[in-house]
Amino acid sequence: MIVNSGRRLVVVSITRKRRFLICYDIADPKRLVRMHRLLSKHALPVQYSVFMMHTHVLKLESLLGELETIIKQTEDDVRVYTLSDQHAPIVSGRAIMPDGLALIDSQADLFQNRAA
């Protein structure tokens, strides 16, 4: 699959799972609730209006199609960022997971809590 990455086209494997960060800013409270419910079924909430999803590109595209039916293009903002498989995010402050509990996948720790 070929994806437009800003100024260049990038070839992306559709069979390999990758991690995506999905962020949204929804103007209407009813649409906001619908968006949160939909994403909660498919992804892990990491902050308010921010979700992490580990999936294939085709499943992400399917989810984005569902999101398109919820949002209003002129009022709302949805962004998806691909997370690197080579680097775990560094988290500071209040962790989303209780102490002693870690969320891991087969390739790398998804979240690594760093005490400030």
Summary of the structure (lengths in Angstrom):
residues: 116
radius of gyration: 15.3
end to end distance: 40.8
largest distance: 43.3
contacts: 261
relative contact order: 0.19
helix: 24%
strand: 34%
